[in-house]
Amino acid sequence: MKIYLVGGAVRDTLLDLPVKEKDWVVVGATPEMMLARGFKPVGKHFPVFIHPKTGEEYALARTERKTGHGYSGFSFHADKDVSLEQDLLRRDLTINAIAMDENQRLIDPFHGAADLKAKKIKHVSAAFSEDPVRILRAARFYARFQPLGFYIAKETLDLMSAMVKAGEVDYLVAERVFQEMEKALGEDQPQYFFTSLRDCGGLKKLLPEIDNLFGVPAKPEYHPEVDTGIHCMMVVQQAARLSKDKPVRFAALTHDLGKALTPKAEWPSHKGHEKNGLALLTQLCKRLRVPNEYKDLAKLVMHYHGEVHQALAMQSSTVVKLLEKLDVFRRPERFEKFLLACTADFNGRLGFEDATYQQANFLRQCFQLAKKVDVKALIQAGFTGQTLAKKIHEARVNLIKSSKN
């Protein structure tokens, strides 16, 4: 029985990056041998075990065979006769198909180390085309490593395109699409996940609401980049710069969906796109089974980002109405996320990347003033129901008004 460190831990070690988790492959072993050593079985479809002390995953070397469509259409064969090379062959990318033995010696039959040096994201074999999830994974690794200068190899991008044309992505289940997209949103440059999917035709199949934004013009005086799809990617990039919060980044991604519905005769104006996009956002979230935390913030950003951009010109009563519509007094933590997404929208324009978004700071100040209203005192004064709500609203308005004088 031999044990090898594999996958991401080896890749990140070679890139001199922090190793977040370690995965191991065991060659020459049986499930019974693993159980006898105290390992706990967890694999549903193939033998994976948890180390009794470290909690790390140890998988028996295995091969796989395509039996149907989609990522679940495989049968697996794990046997003590399966070699390390056979196990590595079934992996997606060469940079993930490197192993290391107990003496720190690399086993690299598919030249993954060379591809790391060349900064190339490349498939291991033609078997890549058997699993559509690998399209998403290649795009996700591009989002992770593009800041280091990595690119997707032409032959891999061609293969991804062929898979899309063959209809393989049609068999992806919603949960897995969102799972990979959520991971991509957590990368340093998440916009590259979406642009690489667009390059292979996958974005049109998986996220048509986003794909439809490309080629839709906006007014150049407000959007020097003009193309709404490009703006959308710039906003995602800015959101990633401003916050590590994935719902903020998702809201940035989807905030302008309504512009795809604007009749061409009205281009480049997009009046009412904020409300018009809500149905598209609901459709996208339902299809991909997006969690409520993501969906609720994205709806607020889509619906109200246009009003926020006008905040400096608002009367105090209108500012308070906006704060109340955003439910900031009950959900202050969500308000900050909302403002970050709106800031990303402002900065996600050509030439505005480093500009100060005064509207966000203004609304933060207004909120700090408005929440000083002594609600308990008003209740003790005998106000109830709609009268109480009116008095609270008026008190908030007066506090903001007084700060302007």
Protein Blocks (a to p, Z undefined) as FASTA:
>chain_A
ZZddehjllmmmmnopacfbdcdddehiafklmmmnopacfbfkbccdddfklopacddd
dddddfbecjklccddddfkbcfklmmmmpmblklmcccdfkopacdfkommmmmmnopa
cdfblmlmmpmklmmmmmmmmmmmmmnopacdfklmmmmmmmmmnommmmpcfklmmmmm
mmmmmpmblmlmmmmmmmnommmmmmmmlmmmgopacdfklmmnlpamlmmmmmmmmmmm
mpccfklmmmmmmmmmmmmmpcfklpcbdghklmmmmmmmmmmmmmnopafklmmmmmmm
mmmmmmmmmmmmpcfklmmmmmmmnommmmmmlmmmmmmmmmmmmmmpghilmpccfklm
mmmmmmmmmmmpcfklmmmnopahjllmmmmmmmmmmmmmmmmZZ
